[in-house]
Amino acid sequence: MLSHSAQAARSPLEVSAQLFENRSGRFGAIPSFCTELGAAEERMVQRHIETEIEIEAPAACVWGILTDFNHMPSWNPFITGISGNLAQGETLSLRIAPPGKPAMRFNPVVLALSPNSELRWLGRVFVKGLLDGEHYFLLEPLDEKRTRLRHGEIFSGLLAGMLSGMLPATQQGFEAMNSALKAQAEMRQKS
C-alpha cells in the first residue's frame, strides 16, 4: 500500500484501481469502464457561474459582513451555516441551501484570503477530479463608498457535466446571497 502522500499524487483512476485491488484481494485487467473514466479525466468538463452586484458601501464594510461567520446565517439565504478558522489552507464547514433543492454540507479548504479583496475556497466530492468546486468572492472598490462584488464558482471534474439541473438553483442562491449582502452593507452605512 502506498503512503498517503504518494496516493495523493495519483489520479482518481489509479486510486480507484488500488482500492479495487485491495478490497477484492486480486486484480486482473482494468475493467473497460475504468479506462473510459481515465480517458474522460483528461478532458474534464468545466461549468462556471458568475454573478455581480454593486453595493453602496466601502469594501471594508462588505468584507466585514462577508467574513463574520457567526452572524452570516442570520442574513444569508444561501450559506445557512459556516464555521472554521478563516485562514489560507484551513478547512471550513459550511451548509448551503440552493432554492428549491435539498441543503448540502461541504468542507472546503481556503485557497486565497486577501482582506477587503478576495476570499476563495475549494470543495471536493470524495476525491480530486470527481467533482471540484472553486468558490470565490472578489471585491472591487469602485470609489470610497461603492464596491462591486463578483461572486462565482468554477465546477470541474468527471461529474461536472451532470450539474446542469443544479446550476440554475445555485445561481439563484448566489444572487439571493448577493442581494442580502448588499442590503446588510447598505443598512450599516445608513446607521
C-alpha positions as MATLAB code, in Angstrom:
seq = 'MLSHSAQAARSPLEVSAQLFENRSGRFGAIPSFCTELGAAEERMVQRHIETEIEIEAPAACVWGILTDFNHMPSWNPFITGISGNLAQGETLSLRIAPPGKPAMRFNPVVLALSPNSELRWLGRVFVKGLLDGEHYFLLEPLDEKRTRLRHGEIFSGLLAGMLSGMLPATQQGFEAMNSALKAQAEMRQKS';
ca = [
       0.000    0.000    0.000;
       1.334    3.448   -0.882;
       1.772    6.247    1.636;
      -0.939    8.909    1.817;
       1.282   11.461    0.012;
       2.037    9.001   -2.787;
      -1.671    8.243   -3.173;
      -2.499   11.953   -3.347;
      -0.200   12.361   -6.362;
      -2.003    9.633   -8.281;
      -5.046   10.125  -10.465;
      -8.527    9.158   -9.223;
      -8.419    6.237  -11.687;
      -5.208    4.864  -10.153;
      -6.544    5.275   -6.608;
      -9.800    3.517   -7.587;
      -7.855    0.652   -9.148;
      -5.743    0.314   -5.980;
      -8.866    0.266   -3.814;
     -10.446   -2.331   -6.111;
      -7.334   -4.494   -5.847;
      -7.154   -4.180   -2.056;
     -10.831   -4.956   -1.481;
     -11.066   -7.898   -3.863;
      -7.749   -9.469   -2.899;
      -6.887   -9.921   -6.557;
      -6.540   -7.719   -9.551;
      -6.630   -8.514  -13.205;
      -7.129   -6.294  -16.204;
      -8.577   -2.870  -15.580;
     -12.309   -3.008  -16.357;
     -13.293   -1.103  -19.502;
     -15.363    1.446  -17.568;
     -12.165    2.431  -15.688;
     -10.226    3.061  -18.890;
     -13.138    5.107  -20.188;
     -13.070    7.158  -16.985;
      -9.316    7.607  -17.395;
      -9.815    8.990  -20.885;
     -12.595   11.247  -19.593;
     -10.317   12.526  -16.828;
      -8.062   14.043  -19.472;
     -10.916   16.079  -20.930;
     -12.744   17.112  -17.779;
     -15.767   19.310  -18.107;
     -15.941   22.753  -16.515;
     -19.021   24.720  -15.574;
     -18.811   28.325  -14.382;
     -21.317   30.546  -12.609;
     -20.521   34.191  -12.004;
     -22.777   36.840  -10.537;
     -22.124   40.508   -9.893;
     -23.677   43.278   -7.829;
     -22.768   46.869   -6.940;
     -23.020   47.755   -3.263;
     -23.239   51.287   -1.858;
     -20.657   50.605    0.856;
     -16.857   50.510    1.094;
     -15.072   47.198    0.507;
     -14.021   47.020    4.182;
     -17.683   47.084    5.263;
     -18.693   44.412    2.732;
     -15.695   42.280    3.745;
     -16.561   42.591    7.428;
     -20.071   41.243    6.839;
     -18.934   38.516    4.427;
     -16.333   37.158    6.854;
     -18.401   37.407   10.053;
     -19.251   33.715   10.164;
     -21.111   33.964   13.491;
     -23.744   36.277   12.021;
     -23.839   35.048    8.417;
     -26.726   32.576    8.925;
     -28.953   35.398   10.230;
     -28.949   37.265    6.906;
     -27.734   34.791    4.259;
     -30.392   32.707    2.468;
     -27.778   30.614    0.605;
     -24.933   29.861    3.031;
     -27.029   28.954    6.061;
     -24.157   27.750    8.213;
     -20.407   28.345    8.185;
     -17.633   27.789   10.693;
     -13.904   27.286   10.849;
     -10.697   29.251   11.007;
     -10.623   31.784    8.195;
      -7.005   31.352    7.090;
      -5.354   30.095    3.918;
      -5.030   26.295    3.967;
      -7.664   25.847    6.699;
     -10.799   23.740    6.290;
     -14.220   25.322    6.712;
     -17.515   23.626    7.395;
     -20.490   25.031    5.548;
     -24.089   24.337    4.734;
     -25.682   25.718    1.584;
     -29.348   25.817    0.647;
     -29.920   26.379   -3.092;
     -33.528   27.478   -3.716;
     -35.809   24.501   -4.260;
     -33.027   21.951   -3.660;
     -32.001   19.970   -0.576;
     -29.427   21.613    1.686;
     -25.863   20.288    1.355;
     -22.820   20.245    3.607;
     -19.249   20.812    2.402;
     -15.812   21.073    3.972;
     -13.834   23.282    1.587;
     -10.229   24.400    2.031;
      -9.445   28.139    1.932;
      -7.276   28.783   -1.140;
      -6.937   32.566   -1.034;
      -7.619   35.203    1.564;
      -6.869   38.851    0.901;
      -8.764   41.170    3.275;
     -11.186   43.553    1.576;
     -10.385   41.942   -1.776;
     -10.666   38.150   -2.202;
     -11.948   35.020   -0.491;
     -11.643   31.733   -2.364;
     -12.156   28.126   -1.289;
     -12.108   24.691   -2.925;
     -14.609   21.967   -2.147;
     -14.401   18.408   -3.410;
     -16.763   15.472   -3.655;
     -14.829   12.416   -2.441;
     -11.578   12.644   -4.436;
      -9.822   15.257   -6.571;
     -11.173   15.289  -10.092;
     -14.549   13.696   -9.410;
     -16.331   16.995   -8.716;
     -14.417   20.052   -7.541;
     -15.904   23.473   -6.880;
     -13.758   26.589   -6.565;
     -15.981   29.214   -4.936;
     -14.895   32.847   -4.907;
     -15.830   36.308   -3.714;
     -13.961   39.224   -5.339;
     -14.428   42.761   -4.020;
     -13.539   45.665   -6.280;
     -13.698   49.182   -4.821;
     -15.419   51.468   -7.334;
     -14.761   54.518   -5.182;
     -14.568   55.217   -1.434;
     -18.246   54.392   -0.908;
     -19.058   51.743   -3.537;
     -17.929   48.168   -4.128;
     -18.507   45.679   -6.918;
     -18.900   42.089   -5.695;
     -18.159   39.291   -8.152;
     -19.361   36.006   -6.675;
     -18.950   32.751   -8.525;
     -17.854   29.168   -8.701;
     -15.942   27.059  -11.190;
     -17.032   23.426  -11.191;
     -14.738   20.837  -12.747;
     -14.257   17.097  -12.786;
     -15.742   13.952  -14.183;
     -19.216   14.726  -12.802;
     -19.279   18.456  -13.641;
     -21.187   17.778  -16.863;
     -24.043   16.314  -14.849;
     -24.658   19.557  -12.906;
     -26.990   21.119  -15.465;
     -30.071   20.630  -13.283;
     -28.340   22.165  -10.259;
     -26.755   25.242  -11.850;
     -29.873   27.476  -12.150;
     -30.729   26.973   -8.455;
     -27.110   27.598   -7.471;
     -27.039   30.824   -9.487;
     -30.321   31.918   -7.882;
     -28.755   31.178   -4.494;
     -25.707   33.302   -5.323;
     -27.942   36.170   -6.475;
     -30.099   35.934   -3.330;
     -26.959   35.988   -1.184;
     -25.581   38.979   -3.114;
     -28.811   40.930   -2.608;
     -28.888   40.092    1.100;
     -25.224   41.110    1.499;
     -25.958   44.389   -0.320;
     -28.924   45.081    1.992;
     -26.828   44.370    5.104;
     -23.907   46.572    3.984;
     -26.095   49.468    2.847;
     -28.136   49.313    6.058;
     -24.914   49.558    8.099;
     -23.786   52.537    6.048;
     -27.025   54.390    6.827;
     -26.764   53.791   10.580;
];
